[in-house]
Amino acid sequence: MAESFNGLYKWELIYPKGPWRGLDDVEFATLEYVDWFNHRRLHGEIEPGPGYTTPAAFETDHYRQPVPTHQGEDSTT
């Protein structure tokens, strides 16, 4: 999975936006890329079935779901 992300990062940011003037330029562009990747880039492999969402939206929806309790356990305590 990490190699897949690194490939996307290079293909979507490093190669098309270069040549770079210095490390600071790459660092700032990387911060912007990660924000875009998590909040605006639609991903098709996150949710089961057809559909696209962002990682941030998927995580938000995940934590909105009620936490399952064990059978017979009081969920108010």
PASEKE-235649 format. One line per field, with one value per residue: residue number from 1; x, y, z of N, C-alpha, C in turn; chain. Coordinates in Angstrom, 1 decimal. Each point is the difference from the previous one (the first is absolute). Layout:
# PASEKE-235649
lumvo = NUM / ...
n.x = X / ...
n.y = Y / ...
n.z = Z / ...
ca.x = X / ...
ca.y = Y / ...
ca.z = Z / ...
c.x = X / ...
c.y = Y / ...
c.z = Z / ...
volo = A / ...
This chain:
# PASEKE-235649
lumvo = 1 / 2 / 3 / 4 / 5 / 6 / 7 / 8 / 9 / 10 / 11 / 12 / 13 / 14 / 15 / 16 / 17 / 18 / 19 / 20 / 21 / 22 / 23 / 24 / 25 / 26 / 27 / 28 / 29 / 30 / 31 / 32 / 33 / 34 / 35 / 36 / 37 / 38 / 39 / 40 / 41 / 42 / 43 / 44 / 45 / 46 / 47 / 48 / 49 / 50 / 51 / 52 / 53 / 54 / 55 / 56 / 57 / 58 / 59 / 60 / 61 / 62 / 63 / 64 / 65 / 66 / 67 / 68 / 69 / 70 / 71 / 72 / 73 / 74 / 75 / 76 / 77
n.x = 0.8 / 1.0 / 0.4 / -1.3 / 0.0 / 1.2 / -0.5 / -1.1 / 0.7 / 0.8 / -1.0 / -0.6 / 1.2 / 0.9 / -0.4 / -1.3 / 0.4 / 0.9 / 1.3 / 0.5 / -0.2 / -0.7 / 0.5 / 0.2 / 0.3 / 0.8 / 0.5 / -0.1 / 0.5 / 0.8 / 0.1 / 0.1 / 0.9 / 0.5 / -0.2 / 0.4 / 1.0 / 0.0 / -0.1 / 0.6 / 1.0 / -0.8 / -0.2 / 0.2 / 1.1 / -0.5 / -1.0 / -0.7 / 0.1 / -0.8 / 0.8 / 0.0 / 1.0 / 0.1 / 1.3 / 0.0 / -0.8 / 0.8 / 1.0 / -0.5 / -0.4 / 1.2 / 0.5 / -0.8 / 0.5 / -1.2 / 0.6 / 0.3 / -0.9 / 0.6 / -0.5 / -1.0 / 0.9 / 0.0 / -0.5 / -0.7 / 0.8
n.y = -1.2 / 0.0 / -1.1 / -0.4 / 0.4 / -0.6 / -1.0 / 0.0 / 0.1 / -0.9 / -0.8 / 0.3 / 0.0 / -0.9 / -1.0 / 0.2 / 0.2 / -1.0 / 0.5 / -0.5 / 1.2 / -0.7 / -0.5 / 1.3 / 0.1 / -1.1 / 0.5 / 1.2 / -0.4 / -0.7 / 1.0 / 0.8 / -0.9 / -0.2 / 1.4 / 0.2 / -0.8 / 0.6 / 1.2 / -0.1 / -0.8 / -0.3 / -0.9 / -0.9 / -0.2 / 1.1 / 0.3 / -0.9 / -0.6 / 0.3 / 0.9 / 1.2 / 0.1 / 0.9 / -0.2 / 1.3 / 0.0 / -1.0 / 0.6 / 1.2 / -0.6 / -0.5 / 1.2 / 0.3 / -1.1 / -0.5 / 0.1 / -1.2 / -0.5 / -0.6 / -1.2 / 0.6 / 0.8 / 0.8 / 0.6 / 0.2 / -1.1
n.z = 0.0 / 0.8 / -0.7 / 0.1 / 1.2 / 0.2 / -0.7 / 0.7 / 1.1 / -0.5 / -0.4 / 1.1 / 0.7 / 0.3 / -0.8 / 0.1 / 1.3 / -0.3 / -0.1 / 1.1 / 0.6 / 0.9 / 1.0 / 0.4 / -1.3 / 0.1 / 1.2 / -0.5 / -1.2 / 0.7 / 0.8 / -1.0 / -0.5 / 1.2 / 0.2 / -1.2 / 0.2 / 1.3 / -0.5 / -1.1 / 0.0 / -1.0 / 0.9 / -0.9 / 0.7 / 0.5 / -0.7 / 0.6 / -1.1 / -1.0 / -0.3 / 0.2 / 0.8 / 0.9 / 0.3 / 0.0 / -1.1 / -0.5 / 0.4 / -0.4 / -1.1 / 0.0 / 0.5 / -0.9 / -0.4 / 0.5 / 1.2 / -0.6 / 0.8 / 1.0 / -0.4 / 0.5 / -0.6 / 1.0 / -1.1 / 1.1 / 0.3
ca.x = -0.8 / 0.9 / 0.6 / -1.0 / -0.1 / 1.2 / -0.1 / -1.0 / 0.6 / 1.0 / -0.7 / -0.9 / 0.6 / 1.4 / 0.4 / -0.6 / 0.2 / 1.4 / 1.0 / -0.2 / 1.1 / 0.7 / -0.7 / -1.2 / -1.1 / -0.6 / -0.7 / -1.2 / -0.9 / -0.4 / -1.1 / -1.2 / -0.4 / -0.6 / -1.3 / -0.8 / -0.2 / -0.9 / -1.3 / -0.6 / 0.2 / -1.0 / 0.5 / -1.0 / 0.2 / -0.2 / -1.3 / -0.4 / -0.9 / 0.3 / -0.1 / 1.3 / 0.0 / 1.4 / 0.4 / -0.5 / -1.4 / -0.2 / 0.4 / -1.0 / -1.2 / 0.3 / -0.1 / -1.4 / -0.8 / 0.0 / 0.9 / -0.8 / 0.2 / -0.1 / -1.3 / -0.3 / 0.7 / -0.7 / 0.8 / 0.0 / 1.0
ca.y = 1.2 / 1.1 / 0.2 / 0.6 / 1.4 / 0.7 / 0.1 / 1.1 / 1.2 / 0.4 / 0.1 / 1.1 / 1.2 / 0.2 / 0.1 / 1.1 / 1.3 / 0.3 / -0.2 / 0.8 / 0.9 / -0.5 / -0.9 / 0.7 / 0.0 / -1.4 / -0.2 / 0.7 / -0.6 / -1.3 / 0.3 / 0.2 / -1.2 / -0.9 / 0.5 / -0.3 / -1.5 / -0.5 / 0.7 / 0.3 / -1.0 / -1.1 / -1.4 / -1.0 / -1.3 / 0.1 / -0.6 / -1.2 / 0.2 / 1.2 / 1.3 / 0.7 / 0.8 / 0.4 / -0.6 / 0.8 / -0.3 / -1.4 / -0.1 / 0.7 / -0.9 / -1.2 / 0.3 / 0.3 / -1.3 / -0.4 / -1.1 / -1.2 / -0.4 / -1.4 / -0.3 / 0.0 / 1.0 / 1.2 / 1.0 / 1.3 / 0.1
ca.z = 0.0 / 0.0 / -1.3 / -0.9 / 0.3 / -0.5 / -1.5 / -0.3 / 0.5 / -1.0 / -1.3 / 0.1 / 0.5 / -0.2 / -1.4 / -0.7 / 0.6 / 0.1 / 1.0 / 1.3 / 0.3 / 1.2 / 0.9 / 0.5 / -1.0 / 0.0 / 1.2 / 0.0 / -0.9 / 0.6 / 0.9 / -0.8 / -0.6 / 1.0 / 0.3 / -1.2 / -0.1 / 1.0 / 0.1 / -1.3 / -1.1 / 0.2 / -0.1 / -0.3 / 0.7 / 1.5 / 0.4 / -0.7 / -1.1 / -0.8 / 0.7 / 0.2 / 1.2 / 0.4 / 1.3 / 1.1 / 0.2 / 0.5 / 1.5 / 0.7 / 0.0 / 0.8 / 1.4 / 0.3 / 0.2 / 1.5 / 0.4 / 0.4 / 1.3 / 0.2 / 0.3 / 1.5 / 0.6 / 0.1 / -0.8 / 0.6 / 1.1
c.x = 0.9 / 0.7 / -1.0 / -0.2 / 1.2 / -0.1 / -1.0 / 0.6 / 1.0 / -0.7 / -0.9 / 0.6 / 1.4 / 0.4 / -0.7 / 0.3 / 1.5 / 0.4 / -0.2 / 1.2 / 0.7 / -0.9 / -1.3 / -1.2 / -0.7 / -0.8 / -1.3 / -1.0 / -0.5 / -1.1 / -1.3 / -0.6 / -0.7 / -1.3 / -1.0 / -0.4 / -1.0 / -1.3 / -0.7 / 0.1 / -0.9 / 0.7 / -1.1 / 0.2 / -0.2 / -1.3 / -0.3 / -1.1 / 0.4 / -0.2 / 1.4 / -0.2 / 1.5 / 0.3 / -0.6 / -1.5 / -0.3 / 0.3 / -1.1 / -1.3 / 0.3 / -0.2 / -1.4 / -0.9 / 0.1 / 1.0 / -0.8 / 0.4 / -0.2 / -1.5 / -0.2 / 0.7 / -0.8 / 0.8 / 0.0 / 1.0 / 1.4
c.y = 1.3 / 0.3 / 0.5 / 1.5 / 0.8 / 0.2 / 1.1 / 1.4 / 0.5 / 0.4 / 1.3 / 1.3 / 0.2 / 0.2 / 1.2 / 1.4 / 0.4 / 0.7 / 0.9 / 0.8 / -0.4 / -0.8 / 0.7 / 0.0 / -1.3 / -0.2 / 0.7 / -0.6 / -1.4 / 0.3 / 0.3 / -1.2 / -0.9 / 0.5 / -0.2 / -1.5 / -0.5 / 0.7 / 0.3 / -1.0 / -1.2 / -1.4 / -1.0 / -1.3 / 0.1 / -0.7 / -1.3 / 0.4 / 1.3 / 1.3 / 0.6 / 1.0 / 0.5 / -0.8 / 0.7 / -0.2 / -1.4 / -0.1 / 0.7 / -0.9 / -1.2 / 0.3 / 0.5 / -1.2 / -0.3 / -1.2 / -1.2 / -0.4 / -1.6 / -0.3 / -0.1 / 1.1 / 1.3 / 1.1 / 1.4 / 0.2 / 0.2
c.z = 0.0 / -1.3 / -1.0 / 0.3 / -0.5 / -1.5 / -0.4 / 0.3 / -1.1 / -1.3 / 0.0 / 0.4 / -0.4 / -1.5 / -0.8 / 0.4 / 0.0 / -1.3 / 1.2 / 0.3 / 1.3 / 0.9 / 0.6 / -0.9 / 0.0 / 1.2 / 0.1 / -1.0 / 0.5 / 1.1 / -0.7 / -0.7 / 0.9 / 0.4 / -1.1 / -0.1 / 1.0 / 0.0 / -1.3 / -1.0 / 0.3 / -0.2 / -0.2 / 0.7 / 1.5 / 0.4 / -0.8 / -1.1 / -0.8 / 0.9 / 0.3 / 1.2 / 0.3 / 1.3 / 1.2 / 0.2 / 0.4 / 1.5 / 0.8 / 0.1 / 0.9 / 1.5 / 0.4 / 0.3 / 1.5 / 0.2 / 0.4 / 1.4 / 0.0 / 0.4 / 1.5 / 0.7 / 0.0 / -0.7 / 0.7 / 1.0 / -0.6
volo = A / A / A / A / A / A / A / A / A / A / A / A / A / A / A / A / A / A / A / A / A / A / A / A / A / A / A / A / A / A / A / A / A / A / A / A / A / A / A / A / A / A / A / A / A / A / A / A / A / A / A / A / A / A / A / A / A / A / A / A / A / A / A / A / A / A / A / A / A / A / A / A / A / A / A / A / A
